[in-house]
Amino acid sequence: MEPKELRELSTEELTHKCGELKEEIFHLKLRRATSRLENPMKLKQSKRDLARVETILRERALSQRAG
């Protein structure tokens, strides 16, 4: 997902998206451990998406605290 698309979402939607991505990463790790992961790049992309979501949430929290 593009950062521009994520910035358009509300904080509640981003929090929900964060939970979904964490669950997806968990399942992808399980598949990798059992050698059933078809696309290894999917795990890497999910981790990057999670980092983007968490970064945007952190930016919003800091901006609210600042003023």
Sine and cosine of phi, psi and omega as CSV:
sin_phi,cos_phi,sin_psi,cos_psi,sin_omega,cos_omega
0.00,0.00,0.61,-0.79,-0.01,-1.00
-0.98,0.19,0.57,-0.82,0.03,-1.00
-0.85,0.53,-0.56,0.83,0.01,-1.00
-0.88,0.47,-0.67,0.74,0.02,-1.00
-0.91,0.41,-0.64,0.77,-0.03,-1.00
-0.93,0.37,-0.60,0.80,-0.02,-1.00
-0.92,0.40,-0.40,0.92,0.01,-1.00
-0.98,0.21,-0.28,0.96,-0.01,-1.00
-0.98,0.19,0.42,-0.91,0.05,-1.00
-0.97,0.24,0.23,-0.97,0.00,-1.00
-0.89,0.45,-0.62,0.78,0.02,-1.00
-0.89,0.45,-0.68,0.73,0.02,-1.00
-0.91,0.42,-0.62,0.78,0.03,-1.00
-0.91,0.41,-0.62,0.78,0.04,-1.00
-0.90,0.44,-0.65,0.76,0.04,-1.00
-0.91,0.42,-0.69,0.73,0.02,-1.00
-0.88,0.48,-0.61,0.79,0.02,-1.00
-0.88,0.48,-0.72,0.70,0.04,-1.00
-0.89,0.46,-0.66,0.75,0.02,-1.00
-0.89,0.46,-0.69,0.73,-0.02,-1.00
-0.92,0.39,-0.62,0.78,0.04,-1.00
-0.89,0.46,-0.66,0.75,0.03,-1.00
-0.91,0.41,-0.67,0.74,0.01,-1.00
-0.89,0.46,-0.68,0.73,0.02,-1.00
-0.88,0.47,-0.66,0.75,0.04,-1.00
-0.85,0.53,-0.74,0.68,-0.02,-1.00
-0.92,0.38,-0.61,0.80,0.03,-1.00
-0.91,0.41,-0.61,0.80,0.05,-1.00
-0.91,0.42,-0.63,0.78,0.05,-1.00
-0.89,0.46,-0.69,0.72,0.02,-1.00
-0.89,0.45,-0.63,0.78,0.02,-1.00
-0.90,0.43,-0.64,0.77,-0.01,-1.00
-0.91,0.41,-0.51,0.86,0.00,-1.00
-0.99,-0.13,0.19,0.98,0.03,-1.00
0.86,0.50,0.58,0.81,0.02,-1.00
-0.90,-0.45,0.22,0.97,0.00,-1.00
-0.99,0.14,0.88,-0.47,-0.07,-1.00
-0.98,0.19,-0.62,0.78,-0.06,-1.00
-0.81,-0.58,0.99,-0.16,-0.04,-1.00
-0.90,0.44,-0.40,0.92,0.00,-1.00
-0.94,0.33,-0.34,0.94,0.02,-1.00
-0.89,0.45,-0.62,0.78,0.03,-1.00
-0.90,0.43,-0.71,0.70,0.01,-1.00
-0.88,0.47,-0.69,0.73,-0.01,-1.00
-0.91,0.41,-0.63,0.78,0.02,-1.00
-0.91,0.42,-0.64,0.77,0.03,-1.00
-0.90,0.43,-0.64,0.77,0.03,-1.00
-0.91,0.41,-0.66,0.75,0.04,-1.00
-0.88,0.47,-0.67,0.75,0.04,-1.00
-0.88,0.48,-0.68,0.73,0.02,-1.00
-0.89,0.46,-0.64,0.77,0.03,-1.00
-0.89,0.45,-0.70,0.71,-0.01,-1.00
-0.89,0.46,-0.72,0.69,-0.02,-1.00
-0.91,0.42,-0.57,0.82,0.04,-1.00
-0.91,0.42,-0.70,0.71,-0.01,-1.00
-0.91,0.41,-0.65,0.76,0.05,-1.00
-0.88,0.47,-0.65,0.76,0.01,-1.00
-0.91,0.41,-0.67,0.74,0.04,-1.00
-0.86,0.51,-0.67,0.74,0.00,-1.00
-0.92,0.39,-0.64,0.76,0.01,-1.00
-0.90,0.43,-0.65,0.76,0.01,-1.00
-0.93,0.36,-0.60,0.80,0.00,-1.00
-0.93,0.36,-0.57,0.82,0.05,-1.00
-0.94,0.35,-0.60,0.80,0.00,-1.00
-0.94,0.35,-0.58,0.82,-0.04,-1.00
-0.96,0.29,-0.50,0.87,0.02,-1.00
0.37,-0.93,0.00,0.00,0.00,0.00
